[in-house]
Amino acid sequence: MAVPKKRTSISKKRIRKNIWKRKGSSAALKAFSLAKSLSTGHSKSFFVRQTSNKTLE
């Protein structure tokens, strides 16, 4: 017969939640850094084709 598991302590739950948040924060920081380097043209890992912004007059 199924028996309920013991309750996880609040401190252990908080530790796991903070680890999860830290992983997301570092991924967001890395993505922002990559976007910044792409916008300035200093990226070494991506090659972006430059398009000319000519307007028809």
Biotite code that builds the C-alpha atoms (Angstrom):
import biotite.structure as struc

atoms = struc.array([
    struc.Atom([0.000, 0.000, 0.000], chain_id="A", res_id=1, res_name="MET", atom_name="CA", element="C"),
    struc.Atom([1.233, 3.501, -0.840], chain_id="A", res_id=2, res_name="ALA", atom_name="CA", element="C"),
    struc.Atom([2.591, 5.516, 2.059], chain_id="A", res_id=3, res_name="VAL", atom_name="CA", element="C"),
    struc.Atom([3.001, 9.317, 1.928], chain_id="A", res_id=4, res_name="PRO", atom_name="CA", element="C"),
    struc.Atom([6.583, 10.526, 1.903], chain_id="A", res_id=5, res_name="LYS", atom_name="CA", element="C"),
    struc.Atom([8.007, 12.660, 4.680], chain_id="A", res_id=6, res_name="LYS", atom_name="CA", element="C"),
    struc.Atom([7.663, 16.388, 4.325], chain_id="A", res_id=7, res_name="ARG", atom_name="CA", element="C"),
    struc.Atom([10.691, 18.277, 2.917], chain_id="A", res_id=8, res_name="THR", atom_name="CA", element="C"),
    struc.Atom([12.059, 20.838, 5.367], chain_id="A", res_id=9, res_name="SER", atom_name="CA", element="C"),
    struc.Atom([11.624, 24.522, 4.581], chain_id="A", res_id=10, res_name="ILE", atom_name="CA", element="C"),
    struc.Atom([15.386, 25.131, 4.515], chain_id="A", res_id=11, res_name="SER", atom_name="CA", element="C"),
    struc.Atom([15.985, 22.303, 2.019], chain_id="A", res_id=12, res_name="LYS", atom_name="CA", element="C"),
    struc.Atom([13.136, 23.597, -0.146], chain_id="A", res_id=13, res_name="LYS", atom_name="CA", element="C"),
    struc.Atom([14.598, 27.121, -0.039], chain_id="A", res_id=14, res_name="ARG", atom_name="CA", element="C"),
    struc.Atom([18.075, 25.855, -1.007], chain_id="A", res_id=15, res_name="ILE", atom_name="CA", element="C"),
    struc.Atom([16.695, 23.990, -4.026], chain_id="A", res_id=16, res_name="ARG", atom_name="CA", element="C"),
    struc.Atom([14.619, 26.995, -5.081], chain_id="A", res_id=17, res_name="LYS", atom_name="CA", element="C"),
    struc.Atom([17.654, 29.303, -4.884], chain_id="A", res_id=18, res_name="ASN", atom_name="CA", element="C"),
    struc.Atom([19.751, 26.903, -6.977], chain_id="A", res_id=19, res_name="ILE", atom_name="CA", element="C"),
    struc.Atom([16.968, 26.825, -9.582], chain_id="A", res_id=20, res_name="TRP", atom_name="CA", element="C"),
    struc.Atom([16.785, 30.644, -9.610], chain_id="A", res_id=21, res_name="LYS", atom_name="CA", element="C"),
    struc.Atom([20.580, 30.980, -9.889], chain_id="A", res_id=22, res_name="ARG", atom_name="CA", element="C"),
    struc.Atom([20.652, 28.688, -12.940], chain_id="A", res_id=23, res_name="LYS", atom_name="CA", element="C"),
    struc.Atom([17.999, 30.803, -14.664], chain_id="A", res_id=24, res_name="GLY", atom_name="CA", element="C"),
    struc.Atom([19.756, 34.011, -13.752], chain_id="A", res_id=25, res_name="SER", atom_name="CA", element="C"),
    struc.Atom([23.088, 32.857, -15.175], chain_id="A", res_id=26, res_name="SER", atom_name="CA", element="C"),
    struc.Atom([21.404, 31.664, -18.396], chain_id="A", res_id=27, res_name="ALA", atom_name="CA", element="C"),
    struc.Atom([19.697, 35.050, -18.784], chain_id="A", res_id=28, res_name="ALA", atom_name="CA", element="C"),
    struc.Atom([22.968, 36.883, -18.175], chain_id="A", res_id=29, res_name="LEU", atom_name="CA", element="C"),
    struc.Atom([24.742, 34.757, -20.790], chain_id="A", res_id=30, res_name="LYS", atom_name="CA", element="C"),
    struc.Atom([21.959, 35.362, -23.336], chain_id="A", res_id=31, res_name="ALA", atom_name="CA", element="C"),
    struc.Atom([22.036, 39.112, -22.684], chain_id="A", res_id=32, res_name="PHE", atom_name="CA", element="C"),
    struc.Atom([25.812, 39.184, -23.090], chain_id="A", res_id=33, res_name="SER", atom_name="CA", element="C"),
    struc.Atom([25.567, 37.330, -26.403], chain_id="A", res_id=34, res_name="LEU", atom_name="CA", element="C"),
    struc.Atom([22.847, 39.689, -27.646], chain_id="A", res_id=35, res_name="ALA", atom_name="CA", element="C"),
    struc.Atom([24.962, 42.682, -26.668], chain_id="A", res_id=36, res_name="LYS", atom_name="CA", element="C"),
    struc.Atom([28.000, 41.353, -28.531], chain_id="A", res_id=37, res_name="SER", atom_name="CA", element="C"),
    struc.Atom([25.880, 40.605, -31.611], chain_id="A", res_id=38, res_name="LEU", atom_name="CA", element="C"),
    struc.Atom([24.402, 44.099, -31.632], chain_id="A", res_id=39, res_name="SER", atom_name="CA", element="C"),
    struc.Atom([27.807, 45.763, -31.381], chain_id="A", res_id=40, res_name="THR", atom_name="CA", element="C"),
    struc.Atom([29.398, 43.434, -33.927], chain_id="A", res_id=41, res_name="GLY", atom_name="CA", element="C"),
    struc.Atom([32.096, 42.088, -31.581], chain_id="A", res_id=42, res_name="HIS", atom_name="CA", element="C"),
    struc.Atom([30.809, 38.509, -31.570], chain_id="A", res_id=43, res_name="SER", atom_name="CA", element="C"),
    struc.Atom([33.374, 35.798, -32.298], chain_id="A", res_id=44, res_name="LYS", atom_name="CA", element="C"),
    struc.Atom([31.026, 32.810, -32.194], chain_id="A", res_id=45, res_name="SER", atom_name="CA", element="C"),
    struc.Atom([28.286, 34.049, -34.570], chain_id="A", res_id=46, res_name="PHE", atom_name="CA", element="C"),
    struc.Atom([28.489, 35.410, -38.071], chain_id="A", res_id=47, res_name="PHE", atom_name="CA", element="C"),
    struc.Atom([25.678, 37.833, -38.845], chain_id="A", res_id=48, res_name="VAL", atom_name="CA", element="C"),
    struc.Atom([25.047, 38.883, -42.409], chain_id="A", res_id=49, res_name="ARG", atom_name="CA", element="C"),
    struc.Atom([24.945, 42.658, -42.631], chain_id="A", res_id=50, res_name="GLN", atom_name="CA", element="C"),
    struc.Atom([21.985, 44.008, -44.601], chain_id="A", res_id=51, res_name="THR", atom_name="CA", element="C"),
    struc.Atom([21.953, 47.440, -46.146], chain_id="A", res_id=52, res_name="SER", atom_name="CA", element="C"),
    struc.Atom([19.177, 49.742, -45.012], chain_id="A", res_id=53, res_name="ASN", atom_name="CA", element="C"),
    struc.Atom([18.545, 51.509, -48.297], chain_id="A", res_id=54, res_name="LYS", atom_name="CA", element="C"),
    struc.Atom([15.174, 53.198, -48.601], chain_id="A", res_id=55, res_name="THR", atom_name="CA", element="C"),
    struc.Atom([13.461, 53.627, -51.920], chain_id="A", res_id=56, res_name="LEU", atom_name="CA", element="C"),
    struc.Atom([12.867, 57.308, -52.638], chain_id="A", res_id=57, res_name="GLU", atom_name="CA", element="C"),
])
